[in-house]
Every structure is written in structure tokens, then in C-alpha cells.
Amino acid sequence: MKLAVALKHELGKPDAPKVVASGRGSFAERIIEKADENDVPIHKDDNLASLLSKVSVSSFIPEELFEAVARVLAFVYRINNKISG
């Protein structure tokens, strides 16, 4: 079954990324569709999505996931720099 988790992080803010949406099956498909519609980069990592799906929506990610999420954010920032620059 498909799983999707959406994160929000504002560059330059000290807060950890926050889970803003999480779902399985058709709801996961909808999260992915919304990301595509809004040009939000998508990074596929089933293991990380599984871990993040245990974090409540509107909650900051736990410290033990910082390193894994940092790799995803680095991926997103690289994509954004290529697109804008």
C-alpha cells in the first residue's frame, strides 16, 4: 500500500521540519497529486516515510530522524537551486 508524508520546513528558521500531511492508499495518492500540482519536490524513501508516518500531523519531527530528513531537505534545496538558478 502506498504511503506518503508531507513535510514543511522554512529555510533559515531554527524549528525542525513539521509533518503537515500523512496518509496511506488513496489519501497518499492525493498528497502526491497535490505536491505535483504545486511543484513541490517529491523524494521517494519508503523506509523514511514509514518512520515519519508515525509522527502526528502538525508535529515536529523527532530528533532521531533529523539526519535522515536533513538528507531529504538537501535533495529538495539542490532541486530548487537548479530550477531557480
C-alpha positions as CSV (number, residue, x, y, z in Angstrom):
1,M,0.0,0.0,0.0
2,K,1.3,3.4,-0.9
3,L,2.3,5.7,1.9
4,A,3.0,9.5,1.7
5,V,4.2,12.0,4.2
6,A,4.5,15.8,3.5
7,L,6.9,17.9,5.5
8,K,7.2,21.7,5.8
9,H,10.4,23.5,6.7
10,E,11.2,27.1,6.4
11,L,14.8,27.8,5.4
12,G,16.5,30.0,8.0
13,K,14.2,29.1,10.8
14,P,15.5,27.2,13.7
15,D,12.5,24.9,14.0
16,A,12.6,21.3,13.0
17,P,10.6,20.2,9.9
18,K,6.9,19.6,10.7
19,V,4.7,16.8,9.3
20,V,1.8,18.6,7.5
21,A,0.1,15.6,5.9
22,S,0.3,11.8,6.2
23,G,-1.7,9.1,4.6
24,R,-2.0,5.6,3.1
25,G,-3.6,4.3,-0.1
26,S,-5.9,6.8,-1.9
27,F,-5.1,9.5,0.6
28,A,-1.3,9.1,-0.1
29,E,-2.1,9.4,-3.8
30,R,-3.9,12.6,-3.1
31,I,-1.0,14.0,-1.1
32,I,1.3,13.2,-4.1
33,E,-1.1,14.7,-6.6
34,K,-1.3,18.0,-4.5
35,A,2.5,18.1,-4.4
36,D,2.7,17.6,-8.2
37,E,0.1,20.3,-8.7
38,N,2.0,22.8,-6.6
39,D,5.5,21.9,-7.9
40,V,6.6,20.5,-4.5
41,P,9.6,18.2,-5.0
42,I,8.9,14.5,-4.2
43,H,11.6,12.3,-2.7
44,K,10.8,8.6,-2.6
45,D,12.1,6.8,0.5
46,D,9.7,4.0,1.7
47,N,11.7,3.4,5.0
48,L,11.7,7.1,6.0
49,A,8.1,7.5,5.0
50,S,7.2,4.6,7.2
51,L,9.1,6.2,10.2
52,L,7.6,9.6,9.5
53,S,4.1,8.2,9.2
54,K,4.2,7.5,13.0
55,V,4.7,11.2,13.7
56,S,1.4,13.1,14.3
57,V,0.3,15.7,11.7
58,S,1.3,19.2,12.9
59,S,4.1,17.8,15.0
60,F,7.8,18.5,14.5
61,I,9.9,15.5,13.5
62,P,11.7,13.8,16.4
63,E,15.4,14.4,16.9
64,E,16.3,10.8,15.9
65,L,15.0,11.5,12.4
66,F,16.9,14.8,11.9
67,E,19.8,13.2,9.9
68,A,17.5,11.3,7.5
69,V,15.2,14.3,7.0
70,A,18.3,16.6,6.5
71,R,19.3,14.4,3.6
72,V,15.8,14.8,2.0
73,L,15.9,18.6,2.6
74,A,19.4,18.8,1.0
75,F,17.9,17.0,-2.0
76,V,15.0,19.5,-2.2
77,Y,17.3,22.5,-1.9
78,R,19.5,21.2,-4.7
79,I,16.5,20.8,-6.9
80,N,15.2,24.2,-6.1
81,N,18.6,25.8,-6.8
82,K,18.8,24.0,-10.2
83,I,15.3,25.2,-11.1
84,S,15.9,28.8,-10.0
85,G,19.5,29.2,-10.9
